[in-house]
Every structure is written in C-alpha cells, then in structure tokens.
Amino acid sequence: MKDSLIFIPDISGFTEFTTSTEINHGSHIIADLFEVLVEKNSLDLSLVEIEGDALLFIKKDVVPSEKVIYDLASEMYKAFHEHLLTFDANRICSCGACVKAPTLTLKFFVHKSELVELKVGQLIKYHGTGMILIHRLMKNDVPSDDYILFSEAFDIEKLSNVILSKGCVDISFLGETEYFYTDLKILKEGLAAVSYTHLTLPTNREV
C-alpha cells in the first residue's frame, strides 16, 4: 500500500469561543471559516470529516512535497485571517461571538501513512496507526496557537527556507515520537480586510 497524506487544519481558541459566546452567531462564524479553508484546498484533498474545531483532509495514496504542503497551509492561514479581518471591519453586531471572532487562529497537523478504508453505506472512514498518531500529535507542547506541525515521517530538510523547531511526544504504541513545527504568525503581517462574496454578517436580531 502507498502512503496517504493526512492534513488537519485546527481552529485555535474554538472551545473557549463556543462555550462563552452566543451559539447562533458562533456556529455561523465557524461555518464561514470552514468554508474559507475548503475553498483554499488547491491540492484537491478529500474532506472526510469535521472533527469539532478541525477539518480532516486525506489525499489517498498520494503525498505532495513538503514545500507544497507548507504553501497550502500558508494560503489557508492567510485566507482565514483575511476573512476575520473583513468580518471584524464590517460587523454590525456587538454580541460576544462577533466581538471575539478575531481572537480565533489556526494551526495545522501533517502526517503521511498507509490508511485502510472502512465503508459503511455512503460513509468512508479511514483507519490505521497513522490516524492515531496524528491525533496524538495534536496534544503537544508547542508554545503557540499559530503553527504547522509535521510528523517525523517527513524529510524536513526539504523545507530549507523555513525555521523549524523540534518537539517530542510519548505515544504508547510507538514510544517517543518526534515532530517539527514552525510558527505562522509572521504570515499575518500585511494582511488586510478583503471582499469575500460569500461573507454574511449576522445582526443582533439573529441571536
């Protein structure tokens, strides 16, 4: 079997945002952000699941280069924050969800592994140690909420122009597993509100 790409954009601050804001507007904002990420999916990854605050993308039996994956994450990250800047610049609602939306940010988790498909009716689920590993890597000690994390399965030397830091987690069935990450905050510099045709602004009457 060939390796497949597992790619997970994960919204940072989601739990606090959803538990301390108006549910109607909070759900509306998160749905729009997910749409922005899906629209930037230039690698034709398959969206196989929404995992609360994260999107699970799979590229079955294909793994793009480290540089191509990093560039995809960068474009998604910038579009995500441009959308929030646009939303904040144009919002007419002062509810908790709308006010706190700009505090949300984004991180990415990337792994490659053999995967097994389980089909139940029209639903396809992916299984394998790789799926366990990437979700365990999401529980790490990275001192940031804005980053992309690659598992040790990747050749990080191919990202020669990216400053990477190393971390490690202890996974029961694998032992100590290394990962590499880089902060993405610098990508926010120079971003400004833009025009999104699908941007809709909730009003106080919708709360």
C-alpha positions, 0 to 999 in steps of 0.5 A: 500500500502507498502512503496517504497524506493526512492534513488537519487544519485546527481552529485555535481558541474554538472551545473557549469561543463556543462555550462563552459566546452566543451559539447562533452567531458562533456556529455561523462564524465557524461555518464561514471559516470552514468554508474559507479553508475548503475553498483554499484546498488547491491540492484537491484533498478529500474532506472526510470529516469535521472533527469539532474545531478541525477539518480532516483532509486525506489525499489517498495514496498520494503525498505532495512535497513538503514545500507544497504542503507548507504553501497550502497551509500558508494560503489557508492561514492567510485566507482565514485571517483575511476573512476575520479581518473583513468580518471584524471591519464590517460587523454590525453586531456587538454580541460576544461571538462577533466581538471575539471572532478575531481572537480565533487562529489556526494551526495545522497537523501533517502526517503521511501513512498507509490508511485502510478504508472502512465503508459503511453505506455512503460513509468512508472512514479511514483507519490505521496507526497513522490516524492515531498518531496524528491525533496524538500529535495534536496534544503537544507542547508547542508554545503557540496557537499559530503553527504547522506541525509535521510528523517525523515521517517527513524529510524536513530538510526539504523545507530549507527556507523555513525555521523549524523547531523540534518537539517530542511526544510519548505515544504508547504504541510507538514510544517517543515520537518526534515532530517539527513545527514552525510558527505562522504568525509572521504570515499575518503581517500585511494582511488586510480586510478583503471582499469575500462574496460569500461573507454574511454578517449576522445582526443582533436580531439573529441571536 
